[in-house]
Amino acid sequence: KPGVFTLESCGDCGHTFQNPRLSPEGLNFYYSDFYDGLGGQVAETMFRARPGLYEQRAKAVKGLITPEHWLDVGTGQGHFCAAARRVWNEAEFDGLDISETIDDAVRAGWMNRGYRGFLPDKAEDLKGFYDVASMFHCLEHTRDVREELKAVFTVLKPGGLAVIENPNPECLFGRIFGRFWLPWFQPQHLHMPTVKNLETLLDEQGFDVVRVQIGEAHLPIDCFAAIMLFYGWISPKLALPWQPRPRWYHHV
């Protein structure tokens, strides 16, 4: 959808953020027809592309905890929950998302329970129920990182584990490819804290950081995605309801 968005970084701590930040109404406009609706089939194909990735994420907690109740926040279509069951077949997997796809995932039997909405709004009802809560490329979509981490702490049992994966704004590819680096992902990504800042935020909420992975968690799609984004930028725009009317030269 059309629009111009600006990311800025704090000169002191390096925190990268969208400025000005979209309102909730603006976010609803840009999310609509991306993960469901007109864009649902493309999103489904994208999330199905690397099933081994979800199992790899599920194995990341081995040696730290044996999960019984796992909540995946921002679960989308529920692909992680479906795959993680093959790794931890005795655990129950629940998911939370703002999209209607959460209901489809429950009907498909990919998770035990599905919650539709925002975690801070659901946290008190789920207080102390989960021993693992995961946020795979979800935290950067939230408007208030502190509130989200506070909610994660609330839903966990004492000794529970939070698993968080998000883009690293200090990645060299981000400077090389600029606007064509996929993890900038505008306008959906609102906040991208550095590793150091994320550790500080977690400490503020009462977490102890037990494991940090950077290279091991990297998804090697930077170059391919940059090429595709560039060609998408210069190519004629699709005839979609939110696009301007095509001019005569679009048909030449």
Order of alpha helices (4+ residues) and beta strands (2+ residues): beta-beta-alpha-alpha-alpha-beta-alpha-beta-alpha-beta-alpha-beta-alpha-beta-alpha-beta-alpha-alpha
